[in-house]
Amino acid sequence: MKRREEPQGGLSFLDCICCGFGAIILLFILSMGATKTIIDQSREELERVLAQRLAALGKLEAEKTSLTTQLTAARTSIDTITREIETLEAMVSTLREQIQNEAAGKEKLVVELDEMKREGDARQKEIDIPQIDASTPIGVPVESNYVAFVIDTSGSMRDPQTEMLWSYVVRKFEEVINAYPQVDGVQFLDADGRFILGRANGWLTDSPATRQAMIQAVRRYPIFSNSNPVPGIIRAIRTLYDPKDETMKMGIYVFGDEFTETAESVLARIDRLNPPDENGKRPIVINGIGFPNLLRAGFSLGQSGLKFANLMRELTQRHGGAFIAVTD
């Protein structure tokens, strides 16, 4: 029998498996190198992106700090402006209130003028008050060695164009004060009892300079009093008269044009403050100077003017003085 010849150059099964396994290992080794390169590249890209993000974050933090600073400054500015606005609103409110008060006062004066005109038309009656010529000095007693003046500085005693006291009122005040020889003390108050010049509750030393200062102070006095001289009279008696000073002969001069209260209670109160001695003489002499200012507008004296005249006539008669009505 002929022996079969085996083929030359053949591969066994195990050879095939070994070759395949070697190929797989080779591919794995090759792929590991490529993967490492990709990972390195990815790491570098991530680090670059991270650096960019960190830089952007730092910039945002700086912007946040700047905006926070600006916001704080803006809030401070807003608070300051708010306080300024509140202050201005308060000032505006005060000014508005003052304007309203002035307007109400002027409106009241107009109403009173209309009422007085109607009364004058209805009554057609002149008040029975002694009149003196404006060119003559006021004829009032001058025996006192301490003299106090109580001056009504309300709207009716003022020139509406300048809001200062009528020039003829100041002129009569000057005439009265200059009619006196030198005295031991002088002082003057407005109708509400405010001291116009010098120390409150004390006398001014009489001198030509003091008298000139008093005249100027009256001429320029800016405060509007009420049309009621009673508070000024009472304060002058209570604060200026010294019952322990036996040499004191005090006189009070009241300058005014209106009175709106009831005379009986006022007369009784001043009687208690200035009582007569056993001889019927009172320690303080009270004189009155009446200014029917509304006559300048062509009206007769209204009710408030009549009340002032009646009060002062009775008051001066009880307290040893004189009441004189003057015109300009």
C-alpha positions in Angstrom: 0.0 0.0 0.0 1.2 3.5 -0.9 1.8 5.8 2.2 -0.1 9.1 1.9 2.1 12.2 1.9 1.3 15.0 4.2 1.0 18.6 2.7 3.9 20.9 3.1 3.6 24.3 4.9 0.3 23.7 6.7 -0.8 25.2 10.1 -2.3 23.4 12.9 -5.3 24.6 14.9 -3.3 25.6 17.8 -1.0 27.7 15.6 -4.1 29.5 14.4 -5.3 30.2 17.9 -1.9 31.4 19.0 -1.6 33.8 16.1 -5.0 35.2 16.7 -4.3 35.7 20.4 -1.0 37.5 19.6 -2.8 39.7 17.1 -5.3 40.7 19.8 -2.6 41.5 22.3 -0.8 43.6 19.6 -4.0 45.5 18.9 -4.5 46.1 22.6 -1.0 47.4 23.1 -1.4 49.7 20.1 -4.8 51.0 21.2 -3.4 51.8 24.7 -0.9 54.3 23.3 -3.7 56.1 21.3 -6.0 56.3 24.3 -3.2 57.8 26.5 -2.8 60.5 23.9 -6.5 61.3 23.8 -6.6 61.4 27.6 -3.7 63.8 27.8 -5.3 66.0 25.2 -8.6 66.0 27.0 -6.9 66.8 30.3 -5.1 69.8 28.7 -8.4 71.0 27.2 -10.2 70.7 30.5 -7.4 72.5 32.3 -7.6 75.3 29.7 -11.4 75.6 30.1 -11.1 75.5 33.9 -8.5 78.4 33.8 -10.9 80.4 31.6 -13.8 79.7 33.9 -11.7 80.7 36.9 -10.6 83.9 35.2 -14.2 84.7 34.3 -15.3 84.0 37.9 -12.6 86.3 39.3 -13.8 89.0 36.9 -17.4 88.5 38.0 -16.4 88.6 41.7 -14.6 92.0 41.0 -17.6 93.3 39.2 -19.8 92.1 42.1 -17.6 93.9 44.6 -17.7 97.1 42.5 -21.5 96.9 42.1 -21.9 96.2 45.9 -19.8 99.3 46.6 -21.9 101.4 44.1 -25.1 100.0 45.7 -24.0 101.0 49.2 -23.1 104.5 48.0 -26.4 104.8 46.1 -28.3 103.7 49.3 -26.4 106.2 51.3 -27.2 108.9 48.8 -30.8 107.9 48.7 -31.0 108.1 52.5 -29.4 111.6 52.4 -31.7 112.8 49.7 -34.7 111.3 51.6 -33.7 113.2 54.7 -33.3 116.4 52.6 -36.7 115.9 51.0 -38.3 115.4 54.5 -36.6 118.5 55.7 -37.8 120.5 52.7 -41.3 119.1 53.0 -41.3 120.2 56.7 -40.1 123.6 55.6 -42.8 123.8 52.9 -45.4 122.7 55.4 -44.3 125.3 57.9 -44.3 128.0 55.1 -47.7 126.9 53.9 -49.1 127.1 57.4 -47.6 130.6 57.9 -49.1 131.6 54.5 -52.5 130.2 55.5 -52.3 132.0 58.9 -51.4 135.3 57.2 -54.1 134.8 54.6 -56.6 134.0 57.4 -55.5 137.1 59.3 -55.9 139.3 56.2 -59.3 137.7 55.4 -60.4 138.3 59.0 -59.3 141.9 58.7 -61.3 142.4 55.5 -64.3 140.8 57.2 -64.0 143.1 60.1 -63.6 146.1 57.8 -66.8 145.1 56.0 -68.6 144.6 59.4 -67.4 148.0 60.6 -68.5 149.7 57.4 -72.0 148.1 57.8 -72.1 149.2 61.4 -71.1 152.7 60.4 -73.7 152.9 57.7 -76.3 151.6 60.2 -75.4 153.8 63.1 -74.2 157.0 61.6 -73.0 157.8 65.0 -69.6 159.3 66.0 -68.0 158.0 69.1 -67.8 160.4 72.0 -64.0 160.5 72.5 -62.0 163.6 73.0 -60.0 164.3 69.9 -56.7 166.3 69.7 -55.0 167.7 66.7 -52.2 165.5 65.3 -49.7 168.4 65.3 -50.0 168.9 69.1 -48.1 166.7 71.7 -50.2 164.2 73.6 -51.4 165.7 76.8 -51.0 163.0 79.4 -49.7 163.1 83.0 -45.9 162.9 83.4 -45.5 162.6 87.2 -44.2 159.0 87.1 -40.5 158.2 87.6 -40.9 154.7 86.1 -42.7 154.4 82.8 -43.8 151.3 80.9 -45.4 151.2 77.5 -47.8 148.5 76.2 -48.2 148.7 72.5 -50.6 146.8 70.3 -48.6 145.5 67.3 -51.5 143.7 65.6 -52.3 144.0 61.9 -54.7 146.9 62.3 -51.8 148.9 63.9 -49.6 148.4 60.8 -49.3 149.7 57.3 -50.5 146.9 55.1 -47.9 147.9 52.4 -44.9 147.6 54.7 -46.3 145.6 57.5 -44.6 148.0 59.9 -46.4 150.0 62.5 -48.1 153.1 61.1 -45.7 156.0 61.0 -48.1 158.2 63.0 -48.3 155.5 65.8 -44.5 155.6 66.1 -44.6 159.4 66.0 -47.1 159.5 68.9 -45.0 157.1 70.9 -42.0 159.3 70.2 -43.9 162.4 71.4 -45.0 160.7 74.6 -41.5 159.4 75.5 -39.9 162.8 74.7 -42.5 164.6 76.7 -41.0 163.1 79.9 -38.0 164.5 81.7 -35.4 161.9 82.5 -36.9 159.1 84.7 -35.4 156.3 86.7 -36.5 153.5 84.4 -38.3 152.8 81.2 -39.6 149.7 79.5 -42.0 148.6 76.8 -43.9 145.4 75.9 -46.2 144.4 73.1 -49.9 143.7 73.7 -49.2 140.0 74.4 -46.7 140.8 77.1 -43.4 140.2 75.2 -40.6 142.6 76.2 -39.5 144.4 73.0 -36.1 145.6 74.1 -33.6 144.6 76.9 -33.9 142.2 79.7 -37.4 140.7 80.5 -38.9 141.7 83.8 -36.4 144.5 84.3 -36.2 148.2 83.7 -34.1 150.0 81.1 -31.9 152.8 82.3 -33.3 156.0 80.9 -31.0 158.0 78.6 -31.2 159.7 75.2 -29.6 156.6 73.6 -32.1 154.3 75.3 -35.1 156.4 74.1 -33.7 156.5 70.6 -33.2 152.7 70.7 -36.8 152.3 71.9 -38.2 154.4 69.1 -36.2 152.4 66.5 -37.3 149.1 68.1 -40.9 150.1 67.9 -40.6 151.2 64.3 -39.0 147.9 63.3 -40.8 145.5 65.6 -41.7 142.5 63.4 -44.0 140.4 65.7 -47.7 140.7 65.3 -49.5 140.7 68.6 -53.2 140.1 69.3 -55.6 143.1 69.4 -55.9 142.9 73.2 -53.6 145.0 75.4 -54.7 143.3 78.7 -52.0 140.6 78.8 -49.3 143.3 78.3 -50.9 145.5 81.1 -51.1 142.6 83.5 -47.5 141.5 82.9 -46.2 145.0 83.2 -47.9 145.3 86.6 -46.8 141.9 87.9 -43.2 142.0 86.7 -42.1 145.7 86.8 -43.8 147.2 89.9 -41.9 146.8 93.1 -44.1 147.4 96.1 -41.0 147.6 98.4 -39.7 150.6 96.6 -41.5 153.5 98.3 -40.0 156.0 95.8 -41.4 154.2 92.8 -44.2 156.1 90.9 -45.0 153.8 88.0 -47.0 154.8 85.0 -48.3 152.6 82.2 -49.2 153.9 78.7 -51.4 151.7 76.5 -51.2 152.2 72.7 -54.0 150.4 70.8 -57.1 150.5 68.7 -59.1 147.4 69.4 -60.5 145.2 72.2 -62.7 142.1 71.8 -63.3 140.7 75.2 -65.7 141.7 78.1 -64.6 144.9 79.9 -66.1 144.0 83.3 -63.8 141.0 84.0 -60.7 142.8 82.9 -61.5 145.9 85.1 -62.0 143.7 88.1 -58.8 141.8 87.5 -56.7 144.9 87.1 -58.4 146.4 90.2 -57.1 143.5 92.2 -53.6 143.9 90.8 -53.5 147.6 91.4 -55.7 148.2 94.5 -56.2 151.7 96.0 -54.8 152.7 99.4 -56.8 154.1 102.2 -56.9 157.4 100.5 -58.2 155.9 97.2 -54.9 156.4 95.4 -53.5 153.5 93.4 -49.7 152.8 93.1 -49.7 152.6 89.3 -51.2 155.2 87.0 -52.6 153.8 83.7 -53.0 156.0 80.7 -54.4 155.1 77.2 -53.7 156.4 73.7 -56.4 155.3 71.2 -55.8 155.1 67.5 -59.0 154.7 65.5 -57.0 153.5 62.5 -60.0 152.5 60.5 -61.0 156.1 60.1 -58.2 156.3 57.6 -60.2 154.0 55.4 -63.4 156.1 55.7 -65.1 153.9 58.2 -66.4 154.8 61.7 -65.1 152.8 64.6 -66.5 149.3 64.7 -67.5 147.3 67.8 -64.0 146.3 68.7 -62.9 149.9 68.5 -65.8 151.0 70.6 -64.9 148.3 73.2 -61.3 149.5 73.3 -62.4 153.1 73.8 -64.9 152.2 76.5 -62.4 149.9 78.3 -59.6 152.5 78.3 -61.9 155.3 79.3 -63.1 153.4 82.4 -59.7 151.9 83.1 -57.8 155.2 83.0 -60.5 156.8 85.1 -60.2 154.2 87.8 -56.4 154.2 87.9 -55.7 157.9 87.9 -54.7 158.4 84.3 -56.2 159.8 81.1 -57.4 158.4 77.8 -56.9 160.3 74.6 -58.0 159.3 71.1 -55.8 160.6 68.4 -56.1 160.8 64.6 -53.3 161.2 62.1 
